[in-house]
């Protein structure tokens, strides 16, 4: 084996030692020393020659190894199962290996644009960055790892993962989907019917559900008189979400019931969980969510993300007041267990929010407890009611700011939230975050987000307003409780504003609540005073109406000018006015906010504005809803809103026609 430089160093050391011994010998025998010196010199020359020969052999060996490694590395680099591309900031190819040329039909020579070869690859996101993305092109899926070489160039390592993606999609499509299905108005739909009629209707429901589940290659089992469990696969669920849009809801609603109350279903489905136990919990939670939103809809939970379908039927008013009585007594006990009470509504309070809050404050004061109402900011409704409260000594310091409320909240403070259940819409979100005990009283259909730390949730989408719910609770709270003129009028105003003078979402219980308030002293003249507006407000409404167009038959969209004061209030009031126009079914008013664009929506009830605005991050009720879109312009929000409304109307028309056709076949 070739020796290194250390061997030659050792050899010279040995020669030096030998030379020293020769000098010593020369002292005693010069002739022997001379002979030894000659031999030593010859040995030195031989050793040096051997060293150089071996050094040359080492160099030759290393050069051979280097050539082999370079050749192997180049061969391996060229035959990597990755396409490697170097591009400049404009996406122009500077270098690529041969694999890219095999993957694409077009020319991929240096100087070509990678964006022209793969338009779906976001070249602009790759410059001067490191990361990884996945894109699809020509029925292939590619993973791209990109690294910045310098400020001008980026290298891309591209792997074809089509096979893995196909396996993933196939695996996903056979995922188990568990669904709970319930007839959400079982008692109401069958009330007053003969046994024969009841059997006919339930038999039709069972038949339609069985046909539907057979079409989806699923399994259905009825485990109570109004509840079913279904098992599907993910492929069938995708079909329901993208194609059929859960048209089983329309099929069931098309059943002709003897008492004219349509049969409706609620459905909760879940998939993508790690265990069957979690799947069941998610499905049950979805059903509860669909029911709390008013029924006649499906809530689908996919890996923790909820989507809603349906929700076109009006929430059926409950004839029984048992729940109201039980809730009233529960609230009485909770107030008794609390040291202080804070009441709040939604941000930008209206008369329904304030009226309901004033009703809750009356319950608290009746229990001799301290109470305050949190208002988010001054407004028309707050200012008018505050002016009237000055005549009542006990209400002088009733309204407080969110900052003041935050100082009052402690472990023994009860927080009541009325007319909303979404934390982001509450008048004082910081107060909610600190509160440990919360009660919700709301009439809006439940959204995906809901306030936490709740001891009691009284959510009734069939009610006209939060003021109606609070009025019923007052009736059961205590027989000795008596409302004064202002309290009764504030609650009455809340009902009037949300029912549009008893024209929208008004049931028997709504009129009974109004009758109770009139007997308690509600003054219609005082209510009219609360609703009166000044000349400037009327001009603002006119300016908004002037910027109105009708992109779709029955749909009007108005734009609030930027210089309008109290734009949110003006937009809501104008949306109400626009419904008075002949042929208008739904109205939307867009207005600017500090963070983006706000939307006030109103409907006669046949178009569910809550479902529409949920797609823009908003929510509300079937006939009254709102939304706030951040970081967007008026034109962008308007264009998106038009698309959503068009799709909603097209789907509604398709499902209604299909439902009608099915109904005719089953008669």
C-alpha positions in Angstrom: 0.0 0.0 0.0 1.5 3.4 -0.8 3.1 5.2 2.1 2.5 8.8 3.0 4.9 11.6 3.9 5.2 10.4 7.5 7.0 7.2 6.3 9.7 9.3 4.5 10.1 11.5 7.6 10.7 8.4 9.7 13.2 7.0 7.2 15.3 10.2 7.3 15.3 10.1 11.1 16.7 6.6 11.0 19.4 7.7 8.5 20.3 10.6 10.8 20.8 8.3 13.8 22.9 5.9 11.6 25.1 8.8 10.5 25.7 9.7 14.1 26.9 6.2 14.8 29.2 6.3 11.8 30.8 9.4 13.1 31.5 7.6 16.4 32.9 4.6 14.5 35.1 7.0 12.4 36.8 8.1 15.5 38.0 4.6 16.1 38.3 3.3 12.5 38.2 5.8 9.7 38.2 3.2 6.9 35.1 1.5 8.3 33.4 4.8 8.7 34.1 5.8 5.1 32.7 2.5 3.8 29.6 2.9 6.0 29.1 6.5 4.8 29.1 5.3 1.2 26.6 2.6 2.0 24.5 5.1 3.9 24.5 7.6 1.0 23.5 4.8 -1.4 20.7 3.8 1.0 19.6 7.5 1.1 19.4 7.7 -2.6 17.4 4.5 -2.9 15.0 5.6 -0.1 14.4 8.9 -1.8 13.7 7.3 -5.2 11.3 4.9 -3.5 9.5 7.8 -1.8 9.0 9.7 -5.0 7.7 6.6 -6.8 5.3 5.9 -4.1 4.1 9.5 -4.0 3.4 9.4 -7.7 1.5 6.2 -7.2 -0.6 7.9 -4.4 -1.3 10.9 -6.7 -2.3 8.6 -9.6 -4.6 6.7 -7.2 -6.3 9.8 -6.0 -6.8 11.2 -9.5 -8.4 7.9 -10.5 -10.7 7.9 -7.5 -11.6 11.6 -8.2 -12.4 10.9 -11.9 -14.6 7.9 -10.9 -16.4 9.9 -8.2 -17.0 12.9 -10.4 -18.3 10.6 -13.2 -20.6 8.8 -10.7 -21.8 12.1 -9.2 -22.5 13.5 -12.6 -24.3 10.4 -13.6 -26.3 10.3 -10.4 -27.1 14.0 -10.6 -28.4 13.6 -14.1 -30.4 10.5 -13.3 -32.0 11.8 -10.1 -35.8 11.1 -10.0 -36.2 14.9 -9.6 -36.5 17.6 -12.1 -34.0 20.4 -11.2 -34.5 23.8 -12.7 -32.7 27.1 -12.0 -34.7 30.2 -12.9 -34.2 33.9 -12.6 -36.6 36.4 -11.0 -38.8 36.5 -14.2 -39.2 32.7 -14.3 -36.8 32.2 -17.2 -35.0 28.9 -17.2 -31.2 29.2 -16.9 -30.5 25.5 -16.5 -32.4 22.3 -16.1 -31.7 18.6 -16.1 -33.0 16.3 -18.8 -35.9 14.9 -16.6 -37.9 18.2 -17.1 -37.7 17.7 -20.8 -39.2 14.2 -20.4 -42.1 15.5 -18.3 -43.3 18.3 -20.5 -44.3 18.3 -24.2 -43.1 21.8 -24.9 -39.6 23.0 -25.2 -37.8 23.5 -21.8 -34.5 24.7 -23.1 -32.7 27.5 -21.2 -34.2 30.9 -22.1 -37.8 29.5 -22.1 -40.3 30.8 -19.5 -41.3 28.2 -16.9 -44.6 29.9 -16.5 -45.4 29.2 -20.2 -44.7 25.5 -19.6 -46.6 25.3 -16.3 -49.1 28.2 -16.0 -50.5 26.8 -12.8 -47.1 27.2 -11.0 -47.1 30.5 -9.1 -43.6 31.7 -10.2 -44.1 35.1 -8.5 -44.3 33.4 -5.1 -40.9 31.6 -5.4 -38.5 34.5 -5.9 -36.0 35.2 -3.0 -37.7 32.6 -0.8 -37.3 29.1 0.5 -40.3 26.8 0.8 -42.4 24.0 -0.6 -45.6 24.0 -2.6 -47.8 21.5 -4.6 -49.4 22.2 -7.9 -51.3 20.3 -10.6 -50.6 20.4 -14.4 -51.6 18.1 -17.2 -53.3 15.7 -14.8 -50.1 15.3 -12.8 -49.4 16.5 -9.3 -46.0 17.9 -8.5 -44.2 18.8 -5.2 -41.8 21.7 -5.6 -39.0 22.5 -3.0 -37.5 25.9 -3.9 -34.4 27.5 -2.6 -32.9 30.9 -3.3 -29.4 30.7 -4.8 -28.9 34.4 -4.6 -31.1 37.5 -5.1 -31.4 36.8 -8.8 -31.8 33.0 -9.1 -33.9 30.3 -7.5 -33.4 26.5 -7.8 -36.4 24.3 -8.0 -36.4 20.6 -7.0 -39.6 19.1 -8.6 -41.0 15.6 -7.8 -43.9 14.0 -9.6 -46.2 12.8 -6.8 -49.1 11.8 -9.0 -49.1 8.2 -7.7 -49.1 9.3 -4.1 -51.8 11.9 -4.7 -54.0 9.3 -6.4 -53.5 6.9 -3.5 -54.3 9.7 -1.0 -57.5 10.7 -2.9 -58.6 7.1 -3.2 -58.0 6.6 0.5 -59.9 9.8 1.3 -62.8 8.7 -0.8 -63.4 5.6 1.2 -63.3 7.4 4.5 -66.3 6.6 6.7 -68.9 9.3 7.0 -71.3 9.1 10.0 -74.6 11.1 9.9 -77.4 11.6 12.4 -80.7 12.5 10.8 -83.7 13.8 12.7 -87.2 15.0 11.8 -86.9 18.4 13.6 -90.6 19.2 13.8 -91.9 15.7 14.4 -94.6 16.7 16.9 -95.7 19.9 15.1 -96.0 18.2 11.7 -98.1 15.4 13.1 -100.3 17.4 15.4 -104.0 17.0 14.7 -103.6 14.2 12.2 -105.4 10.9 12.2 -103.5 7.7 12.8 -103.8 6.9 9.1 -102.4 10.3 8.1 -99.5 10.0 10.6 -98.6 6.5 9.2 -98.8 7.8 5.6 -96.5 10.7 6.3 -93.9 8.7 8.3 -94.0 6.0 5.7 -93.3 8.6 3.0 -90.4 10.0 5.0 -88.9 6.5 5.5 -89.3 5.7 1.8 -87.6 8.9 0.6 -84.8 8.4 3.1 -84.3 4.8 2.0 -84.2 5.7 -1.7 -81.8 8.5 -1.0 -79.4 6.4 1.0 -79.6 3.6 -1.7 -78.6 6.1 -4.4 -75.5 6.9 -2.3 -74.6 3.2 -1.6 -74.9 3.9 2.1 -76.6 2.3 5.1 -79.6 3.7 7.1 -80.9 2.6 10.4 -83.9 4.1 12.3 -83.3 3.9 16.0 -86.2 6.1 17.4 -89.5 7.4 16.0 -87.9 10.6 14.6 -84.2 9.8 14.5 -82.0 7.9 12.0 -78.3 7.0 11.7 -76.6 6.8 8.3 -73.2 5.5 7.2 -71.7 6.7 3.9 -68.3 7.1 2.3 -66.5 10.3 1.5 -67.2 10.0 -2.2 -70.9 10.1 -1.5 -70.5 13.0 0.8 -68.6 15.0 -1.8 -71.4 14.3 -4.3 -73.9 15.6 -1.8 -71.9 18.8 -1.1 -71.0 19.7 -4.7 -73.8 18.2 -6.8 -77.0 17.4 -4.9 -76.6 20.0 -2.2 -78.4 17.7 0.2 -81.6 17.8 -1.9 -83.1 15.2 0.5 -84.1 18.2 2.6 -86.2 19.5 -0.4 -87.7 16.0 -1.0 -88.9 15.7 2.6 -90.2 19.2 2.6 -92.3 18.4 -0.4 -94.3 15.8 1.5 -97.9 17.0 1.7 -98.9 17.0 5.4 -102.5 17.1 6.5 -102.1 20.1 8.8 -100.1 22.2 6.2 -96.9 22.2 8.3 -94.1 20.9 6.1 -92.0 18.0 7.4 -88.4 19.1 7.7 -85.1 17.3 8.5 -81.9 18.2 10.2 -78.7 16.4 9.6 -75.3 16.3 11.2 -72.5 14.5 9.4 -68.8 14.1 10.2 -65.7 12.6 8.6 -61.9 12.8 8.9 -61.6 12.0 12.6 -59.1 9.7 14.2 -61.5 7.4 15.9 -65.2 6.3 15.6 -65.9 7.8 19.0 -64.7 11.3 17.8 -66.7 10.7 14.6 -69.9 10.1 16.6 -69.3 13.1 18.8 -68.8 15.4 15.8 -71.8 14.1 14.0 -74.0 14.6 17.1 -72.6 18.1 17.5 -73.4 18.8 13.9 -77.0 17.7 14.4 -77.3 19.9 17.5 -75.9 22.8 15.5 -78.4 22.3 12.7 -81.3 22.1 15.1 -80.2 25.2 17.0 -80.0 27.1 13.7 -83.7 26.5 13.1 -83.6 23.1 11.4 -84.2 22.1 7.8 -80.5 22.0 7.1 -77.3 19.9 7.2 -74.2 20.6 9.2 -71.1 18.8 7.8 -67.9 18.6 9.8 -64.8 17.6 7.8 -61.7 17.4 10.0 -63.0 20.1 12.3 -64.3 22.5 9.7 -68.1 22.9 9.5 -70.1 23.7 6.4 -73.9 24.3 6.2 -76.4 23.4 3.5 -80.1 24.0 3.3 -81.8 26.2 5.8 -84.4 27.5 3.4 -87.6 26.8 5.5 -88.7 29.2 8.1 -88.1 28.2 11.7 -91.3 26.7 13.0 -92.7 28.5 16.0 -93.0 26.3 19.1 -96.4 26.3 20.6 -95.3 25.2 24.1 -93.9 27.7 26.6 -92.5 25.0 28.9 -88.9 25.9 27.9 -89.5 29.6 28.6 -90.8 28.8 32.1 -87.8 26.5 32.9 -85.3 29.0 31.5 -86.9 31.9 33.6 -86.6 29.9 36.8 -83.0 28.9 35.9 -82.1 32.6 35.3 -83.6 33.5 38.6 -81.4 31.0 40.4 -78.3 32.2 38.6 -78.9 35.8 39.4 -79.4 34.9 43.0 -76.0 33.2 43.1 -74.2 36.2 41.6 -72.9 39.4 43.3 -73.3 41.6 40.3 -74.6 41.4 36.7 -73.4 42.8 33.5 -75.7 42.8 30.4 -74.6 43.4 26.8 -75.9 43.1 23.3 -74.2 43.2 20.0 -71.9 46.0 18.8 -73.7 48.9 17.2 -76.8 48.3 19.4 -80.3 48.6 18.0 -83.6 48.8 19.8 -84.0 45.0 20.0 -80.6 44.6 21.7 -81.2 47.5 24.1 -84.8 46.5 24.8 -83.8 42.9 25.7 -80.9 44.2 27.8 -83.3 46.5 29.7 -85.7 43.6 30.3 -82.8 41.5 31.8 -81.8 44.5 33.9 -85.4 44.6 35.2 -85.1 41.0 36.4 -81.8 41.7 38.1 -83.1 44.9 39.8 -86.2 42.9 41.0 -83.8 40.6 42.8 -82.1 43.6 44.4 -78.8 43.0 42.6 -76.4 45.5 41.0 -76.7 45.6 37.2 -75.1 47.6 34.4 -75.6 47.5 30.6 -72.5 47.7 28.4 -72.8 49.7 25.2 -70.1 49.5 22.6 -70.3 53.0 21.4 -72.7 56.0 21.2 -75.4 55.7 18.6 -78.9 56.8 17.7 -80.7 54.1 19.7 -78.4 54.4 22.7 -78.7 58.2 22.7 -82.5 58.2 22.5 -82.9 55.6 25.2 -80.3 57.3 27.4 -82.3 60.5 27.2 -85.5 58.9 28.4 -83.7 57.0 31.2 -82.8 60.4 32.8 -86.4 60.5 34.0 -85.8 57.4 36.1 -83.5 57.8 39.1 -82.7 54.1 39.3 -81.4 54.0 35.8 -79.2 57.1 35.8 -75.9 55.1 35.7 -77.2 52.0 33.9 -75.1 52.3 30.7 -71.4 51.9 31.0 -68.5 51.5 28.5 -66.6 48.3 27.8 -63.6 49.7 29.7 -65.7 50.4 32.8 -67.3 46.9 32.6 -63.9 45.2 32.5 -63.1 46.7 35.9 -66.4 45.2 37.4 -66.0 41.6 36.2 -64.9 39.1 38.8 -65.5 35.4 39.6 -69.0 36.2 41.0 -70.1 38.4 38.1 -72.8 37.0 35.8 -72.6 38.3 32.2 -75.8 38.2 30.1 -75.5 38.5 26.3 -78.6 39.3 24.4 -79.4 39.4 20.6 -76.2 37.7 19.7 -74.2 34.6 20.5 -71.1 35.2 18.5 -68.1 36.5 20.6 -66.8 38.7 17.8 -70.1 40.6 17.6 -70.5 41.2 21.3 -70.4 44.8 22.6 -67.4 44.0 24.8 -65.4 41.0 23.7 -62.7 41.7 26.4 -65.3 41.4 29.1 -66.5 38.1 27.7 -62.9 36.8 27.7 -62.6 37.6 31.4 -66.1 36.3 32.4 -66.4 32.9 34.0 -70.2 32.7 34.0 -72.2 33.7 30.9 -75.9 33.4 29.8 -77.0 33.8 26.2 -80.5 34.9 25.1 -80.7 35.1 21.3 -83.1 34.5 18.4 -80.6 34.2 15.6 -79.8 30.9 14.0 -76.7 29.5 15.6 -73.4 30.2 13.9 -70.3 28.0 13.9 -68.7 30.2 16.6 -70.4 30.7 19.9 -69.5 32.3 23.2 -67.8 30.0 25.7 -68.1 29.6 29.4 -71.9 29.6 29.2 -74.0 28.3 32.0 -77.2 28.7 30.0 -78.0 29.1 26.3 -81.5 30.1 25.3 -81.4 30.1 21.5 -84.8 30.2 19.8 -84.6 30.9 16.0 -88.4 30.8 15.7 -88.7 33.9 17.9 -89.1 37.3 16.2 -86.6 39.1 18.4 -84.6 38.9 21.6 -87.1 41.3 23.1 -89.9 38.7 22.5 -87.8 36.1 24.3 -87.1 38.3 27.3 -90.7 39.4 27.5 -91.8 35.8 27.8 -89.1 35.2 30.5 -90.4 38.2 32.4 -93.9 36.7 32.4 -92.5 33.6 34.1 -89.8 35.2 36.3 -92.0 36.5 39.1 -95.8 37.2 39.4 -94.9 40.3 41.4 -92.6 41.8 38.7 -94.2 44.9 37.1 -92.7 46.8 34.2 -92.8 50.6 34.0 -93.7 52.6 30.9 -90.2 52.9 29.6 -89.2 49.3 30.2 -92.3 48.0 28.4 -92.0 50.5 25.6 -88.3 49.6 25.0 -89.2 45.9 24.8 -92.1 46.7 22.5 -89.8 48.8 20.3 -87.4 45.9 20.1 -90.1 43.6 18.7 -91.4 46.3 16.3 -87.9 46.9 14.8 -87.1 43.3 14.2 -90.5 42.4 12.8 -90.7 45.5 10.6 -94.0 46.5 12.4 -95.2 42.9 12.8 -94.8 42.2 9.1 -91.8 39.7 9.2 -91.0 36.7 11.3 -94.2 37.3 13.3 -96.0 34.4 15.0 -98.7 33.9 17.6 -96.3 34.3 20.5 -95.0 37.5 19.0 -98.5 39.1 19.3 -99.0 37.6 22.7 -95.7 39.2 23.9 -96.8 42.5 22.4 -100.1 42.2 24.1 -98.4 41.6 27.5 -96.3 44.7 27.0 -99.2 46.9 26.1 -101.0 45.7 29.3 -97.8 46.5 31.2 -97.8 50.1 29.9 -96.0 50.1 26.5 -96.7 53.4 24.8 -96.9 53.3 21.0 -96.5 57.1 20.9 -93.2 56.7 22.8 -92.1 54.0 20.4 -92.8 56.2 17.5 -90.7 58.9 19.2 -87.8 56.4 19.4 -88.1 55.7 15.7 -88.3 59.3 14.5 -85.3 60.5 12.5 -84.0 63.9 11.7 -83.9 65.6 8.3 -80.2 64.7 7.8 -80.9 61.0 8.3 -83.6 61.1 5.7 -81.2 62.7 3.2 -78.7 60.0 4.0 -81.2 57.3 3.2 -82.2 59.0 0.0 -78.5 59.2 -1.0 -78.1 55.5 -0.4 -81.3 54.6 -2.4 -80.0 56.7 -5.2 -76.9 54.4 -5.4 -79.1 51.3 -5.8 -79.3 48.8 -8.7 -81.0 45.5 -9.3 -78.4 42.9 -10.6 -81.0 40.1 -10.3 -84.7 40.1 -10.4 -86.0 40.8 -6.9 -82.5 41.5 -5.6 -81.3 45.1 -4.9 -77.8 46.2 -3.8 -77.2 49.7 -2.6 -73.9 51.5 -1.8 -73.7 53.9 1.2 -71.7 57.1 0.3 -68.5 57.5 2.3 -69.6 60.9 3.8 -72.7 59.5 5.5 -72.6 59.7 9.3 -73.7 56.6 11.4 -73.3 54.6 8.2 -74.2 51.3 9.8 -77.5 52.5 11.2 -78.4 54.3 8.0 -77.5 51.2 6.0 -79.8 49.0 8.2 -82.7 51.4 8.0 -82.3 51.8 4.2 -82.2 48.0 3.8 -85.6 47.9 5.5 -87.0 50.6 3.3 -85.9 48.9 0.1 -88.1 45.9 0.9 -91.1 48.2 0.5 -90.4 48.5 -3.3 -92.7 46.4 -5.4 -91.0 43.2 -6.5 -88.0 43.4 -4.2 -87.4 40.1 -2.3 -84.1 40.9 -0.7 -82.0 44.0 -0.2 -78.3 44.5 0.6 -76.7 47.8 1.6 -72.9 48.1 1.6 -71.1 50.7 3.7 -67.5 51.4 4.6 -66.0 50.6 8.0 -62.6 51.2 9.5 -61.4 47.7 8.6 -63.2 47.1 5.3 -66.8 46.9 4.1 -70.0 46.2 6.1 -73.2 44.7 4.8 -76.8 45.0 6.1 -79.2 42.5 4.5 -82.9 42.2 4.7 -85.4 39.7 3.2 -89.1 39.0 3.2 -88.2 35.5 4.4 -88.2 33.5 1.2 -84.5 34.1 0.7 -82.3 33.2 3.6 -79.9 36.1 4.0 -78.1 34.4 6.9 -77.0 31.6 4.6 -75.8 34.1 2.0 -73.8 36.3 4.4 -72.3 33.4 6.2 -70.2 32.8 3.0 -68.8 36.3 3.6 -68.1 35.7 7.3 -71.3 37.1 8.6 -74.5 35.7 10.0 -77.8 36.7 11.6 -81.4 35.6 11.0 -83.3 34.3 8.0 -84.7 37.7 7.2 -82.1 40.0 8.9 -78.4 39.5 8.7 -75.1 41.4 8.5 -71.4 40.9 7.7 -68.1 42.7 7.8 -65.5 41.9 5.2 -62.0 43.1 6.1 -59.4 44.4 3.7 -61.7 44.6 0.7 -63.1 47.3 -1.6 -66.8 48.0 -2.2 -66.6 46.8 -5.8 -64.9 43.5 -4.7 -67.5 42.8 -2.1 -70.4 43.7 -4.4 -69.1 41.4 -7.2 -68.7 38.5 -4.7 -72.1 39.2 -3.2 -73.8 39.1 -6.6 -72.1 35.7 -7.4 -73.3 34.2 -4.1 -76.8 35.5 -4.5 -77.0 34.2 -8.1 -75.8 30.7 -7.0 -78.2 30.7 -4.1 -81.2 31.6 -6.4 -80.1 29.0 -9.0 -79.8 26.3 -6.5 -83.1 27.2 -4.9 -84.9 27.2 -8.2 -83.4 23.8 -9.2 -84.2 22.2 -5.9 -87.8 23.6 -5.8 -88.5 22.3 -9.3 -87.0 18.9 -8.5 -89.0 18.9 -5.3 -92.2 19.8 -7.1 -91.6 17.1 -9.7 -91.1 14.5 -7.0 -94.2 15.6 -5.2 -96.2 15.2 -8.3 -94.9 11.7 -8.8 -95.8 10.7 -5.3 -99.4 11.9 -5.3 
